[in-house]
Amino acid sequence: MRTAVSILIAALLMSGCETTTQSAMGEPIEMGPYTFAVISATQGQQWESSEGTYREIVVRVRVLRDGTEPFTDSFSSSFIDNMRIVDAAGNSIGTSPAPVGATFKGGRYRSEYYTCLFRFSRSSDGVRDFANIGTRPQDFRLVITNPAPEGEQSRRVSLQLS
């Protein structure tokens, strides 16, 4: 039992020491077997429902390098809920990238472009302060967690959407 507690404390300390690397729109980001760049961020649709207001932020990503082996994970499955937008009020909304125009190559569907649709409302997971939630891309930072760090790659990258 003491060993388990020691391991847990060590893991928490190590995770607390991890830093977030800052990046910018259009700048290449290396994570696992991928190199990609966030190429755009736009305000999506907004509509009213019985639950209240729904909003969307749309982020587009271009994959510059996909070094995965055939019949392995795709970019989408690698980054399931590893891309989140965070605003100044502490709201954090996740998504999974969706391929645009994917083609079957190397044992699975691959794409050069992906869309990350961040859709949120008052009741969405990660929404803590809807009264102060961001409404434009500029109100958010995109935080990407590396699902499979290699070598000196960053564990987390953050960039201001524009």
Secondary structure by P-SEA (a helix, b strand, c coil): caaaaaaaaaaaaaaaabbbbbbcccbbbbcccbbbbbccccccccccccccbbbbbbbbbbbcccccccccccccccccccbbbbcccbbbbbbbbbbccccccccbbbbcbbbbbbcccccccccccccccccccccbbbbbbbcccccccccbbbbbcc
